Amino acid sequence: MEFIGQTIQVIGEVMIGITAIMVHRRVWKEHKINPLVYKEMQREQIIGILGIILLVAGYIIQIIFNK
């Protein structure tokens, strides 16, 4: 179970990292905040929140099963 907790946690960390990279890449490419960039930022916010949820879930799984 510890493996599952760590895997979920890593997936969450990667998701958060990817969202940050995607936003910066789009802004760098467009050089402005237009509706396309805004829409992508909203989608990436959802991915980032899911990543945080996975981080917390992975942490809880590790705590519960390491007792």
ABEGO torsion letter per residue (X at the ends): XAAAAAAAAAAAAAAAAAAAAAAAAAAAAAGBBBAAAAAAAAAAAAAAAAAAAAAAAAAAAAAAAAX
